[in-house]
Amino acid sequence: MKKKQNIRTLLGMSQENLALILQVSRSQIAMFEIGKRSLPVHAMEKLTTMLVHLQNEAVKSKAKKGISVEEQNYLKKLLLKNNHQQLLVERKITAIEKKQSAITISNKLVSHLLKDKNKMNKNEFEILKAIERNNHEVLNYATSLLQLELKKEVLVFEEKLLRNKLQSIN
């Protein structure tokens, strides 16, 4: 009996609407639900057709593994966040590359100037040596640059995954 009551709930209809569709009276639906009466053959056939259709739709929706609008929006937000992170990493990479370039140029210049020790006083020599030491300490940007380049590659890969997921949904 309870299964028959669940049929109407499953269909999402009131007794009146189900009765209209099945071309029976509302009281016949009520009696059918409590198990005191059977429905006419034509009504049972329509009811069976409706239930089969619902079952097929349920199978299709499970096969699609449909994603809700909220999930799509979440993926889009992740994509925006990823793009922003890529931009930040790219800026950091550019800044480190500029520093490395400046240090390389500075080192070459200092090395050239240090060749002529005889032409400079002790103060100039000490200043050039201090610049050279400072440049060697700052030259350890290579590991930072490598980390940032790896992070960028991961972000690019993540972006591809997010874009593929969004495209597969649409």
N, C-alpha and C positions, 0 to 999 in steps of 0.2 A: 504494500500500500504506500509506504513512504517513497518508494521509487517513483510511483506514478505522480506523487506530489512534486517530486524533484524534477520531473519532466517539464512541468509548467515553469518552474523556477529556472531550469536550464534554458528554456526557450525565452525567458524574460518577458512573459506575457501575463496579463490578467486572465481570469476565467472568461470574462466577456469577450476579449479579443481572440483568445484561443477558440472559443465557441464559434465566433463569426468566421474565422478562417476554416475551421473544420466543418462548418455548416451544420452545427448541432446547437441545442439550447445550452444556456449556462448551467442549468440544473443537471443536464446530462454530463457535463464536464465535472461538476461537483460530485455526482454519484460515482463517476469513473475514478476520481481521485480517492475516494474513501473505499473503493472496491465493491460497491453494491450494484454496479451496472457496467456492462461493456459498451464500448462505442460501436457505432455502425461500421461496417467494413470500409466504406469510402472514407470515413473519418480516420480509421486506423491506418489506412494507406497513406493519407496525407500526413499524418503524424509521423509515420515511419520515414517518409520522404524528408520531412523537416529535420528529423533527428540524424538521418544519414548525412544531410547537407551540413549540419553543425559539426558532425564528427569529421567530415572531410576538411572543413575550414580549420578545425583545430589541428589536424595533421599538417596542413599547408603552413599554418603560422608557426608550428614547431620546426618545420623544415627550413623556413626562412630565417629562423632565429632572429626575428625582427628586433631592431633596436629602437628604443623610444626616442622621442624628441629630446628628452633630458640627456640621454646618453650621447646623442649626436652633438648637442651643445657642449657637453663635457669634453668630447673629443676635439671640438673646435677651439675650446679654451686651452686645452693642452697644446694644440698646434700653435696658437698665438704665443703661449708661454715659451714653447720651444724656439720659435723664431726670435723672440726677445733675447733668450739666453744665447742663441747663436750670434746675434748682433753684439752682445756684450763680450763674448769670448773673442770674436773677430777684432773688436776694438782693443782688447788686452793684447792680443797677438801683434797687432800693428804697433802698439806702444812699445812692446818689448823689442820688436824688430828695429824700431827707430833708435831705441837706446843702444842696442847692440851695434848698429851702424855707427852711431856717434862715438861709441867707445872704441870701435875699430879704427875710425879716422883719428881719434885722439891719440890712441896708442902709436899709430904710425908717425904722427907728428912729434910726439914726445920722443920716440926712438930716434927720429931724425935729428931733433934738437940736442939730444944727449950725445950724439956722435961728436959734436963740437964742444966738449967740456972745457977746452982751453979758452974759448971765447966768452964764457959766462962766469959770473961771480958765484961764490958759494951759496948765496941766498937763492939765486935762480936755479942752480943745480938741485938744491933741496926741494924747491917747489915742484920741479919736473919729476923728481923721484917720488914725491908724495902723490902727484897726479897719477903716475904709473902704478903705484901700489893700490890706489883707490880704484883704478880701472880694472886691475886684476881681481879685486874683490867683487866688483859689480859685474864682471864678465860671467858670473855663474848663472846667467839667465837661461842657459841652454835647457836645464831641467824644467824650469817653469814653462818655457816655450813648448817643450815636448808634451808636458801635461795638458796645456791648453789646446794643442793640436789634436791630441787624443780625445779630449772632451768635445771638441768641435766635430770630429768624425762620429762620435757616439750620438751627438745631437742631430747630425745630418741623417744618420741611420734611423733614429727615433722618428724624425720628421717623415721619412719615407713610409715607415710603418703606420703612422697616424693617417697620412694621406691615403694609403692603400685601404685602411680600415674604413675611412669615410667614403671612399669611392665604392667599396664593396657594399656599403649600406645603400647608397643611392643607385 
